[in-house]
Amino acid sequence: MQTYHRLESLMNLAPGYRREFIVAGRQMLLLQEGDVTALVENRCPHQGFSLVDARIKGGVLTCAAHAVSFSLRSGEVQPGAAFHCSALKVYELIYRGNEVGVYLD
């Protein structure tokens, strides 16, 4: 059964927003870039580095450690990676009233 976990008040979200969360034992990163708000696993699938310092531009997150880029919408690795890397886990955000959260098992 999935459980709803509140993450943040909508009034706190704005371009440039970034905040780490640990929810149900999972390391997550909530961020907003332009009109895209995303919740992703806060570990690069390549070698597990934190994505807190990742660059974000045009809906693409680029790991600061190895420059692998991922779509913020789908988590797919973007063309140009120098090595094989799995997709980044992107969680579906749930909007309830004045807050955003996530459902997890």
Beta strands, then each sheet from edge to edge (+ up, - down):
strand 1: 3-9
strand 2: 18-23
strand 3: 26-33
strand 4: 36-41
strand 5: 55-57
strand 6: 60-62
strand 7: 69-71
strand 8: 90-91
strand 9: 93-96
strand 10: 99-104
sheet 1: 1+ 10- 9+
sheet 2: 2+ 3- 4+ 8-
sheet 3: 5+ 6- 7+
end
